Amino acid sequence: MFSNCLIRGRTFTINPMRYG
């Protein structure tokens, strides 16, 4: 789960729940 979020980069920090 988090792996995919980290790939996004800043998007993860903006909306971790949405991309997580």
C-alpha positions in Angstrom: 0.0 0.0 0.0 2.5 2.6 1.2 4.9 1.6 -1.7 2.4 2.8 -4.3 1.9 6.0 -2.3 5.6 6.7 -2.1 5.9 6.3 -5.8 3.5 9.2 -6.2 5.7 11.4 -4.1 4.2 14.7 -3.0 0.7 13.4 -3.8 1.1 11.0 -0.8 1.9 13.9 1.6 -1.1 15.9 0.3 -3.7 13.1 0.6 -2.2 10.0 2.2 -5.6 8.4 2.8 -6.6 8.9 -0.8 -3.5 7.5 -2.3 -2.8 5.1 0.5 
